[in-house]
Amino acid sequence: MKNILKIIPFAALALTLIPSFLVLKGSITPELSKTLMLIGTIIWFGTASFWMNKSEEEEVES
């Protein structure tokens, strides 16, 4: 479960970055890009907080 909570934020970060390159390439519209980036941002803030602030001692105990 903890590994999933580490993978999801990075996927959300990719969802925040990749649409800008697709708009530059002309593959998607700016409106779709804004929507995808908003979804990625919400997912990032919703999941990244579960593992980013843990100290090394807490990770070793788990």
Order of alpha helices (4+ residues) and beta strands (2+ residues): alpha-alpha-alpha
